[in-house]
Amino acid sequence: MDKDATEKPFANTNIRSYVPITLDLEDLNYDSWRDLFDACYITFIFNHHLTDPPPAKPSSDCIEDLFNDNRDARALELDQELCSITIGDVTVHAYCQRIKVIANLLANIDQLVPEKPLVTYMVNGLDEKFDQLAGLIRHQDPLPDGF
């Protein structure tokens, strides 16, 4: 089989079907995006050239620098938001989802938040309507691992 025939099926590949993550400075999703992009690069570039020297990999340093430059400042901002989150006027589901989103954003920048502190933040942000529930959770031994 000639070289053009092996590459032809990939000529019109939509990268979004293999890398469904759109880079976003607010989502801090560079690491996840890069893992998927690297997997695609290996699959579509190297897979059919195992006997030939591989082509030079495109540099992603500029993109990586852009996403890593504000990592510490973003971690501080997200940590502050997590520590001070309150339920306000949203549903319990929306409140818990927001906590998980913040925790996931922190995880994207290598700042993992263990489950028990997340439960603590969640309980501490509940208002007086949830005093009885918060009291029950606070007195569980051991503290629940998630919500």
Secondary structure, 3 states (H helix, E strand, C coil): CCHHHHHHHHCCCCHHHCCCCCCCCCCCCHHHHHHHHHHHHHHHHHCCCCCCCCCCCCCCHHHHHHHHHCHHHHHHHHHHHHHCCCCCCCCHHHHHHHHHHHHHHHHHCCCCCCHHHHHHHHHHCCCHHHHHHHHHHHCCCCCCCCC
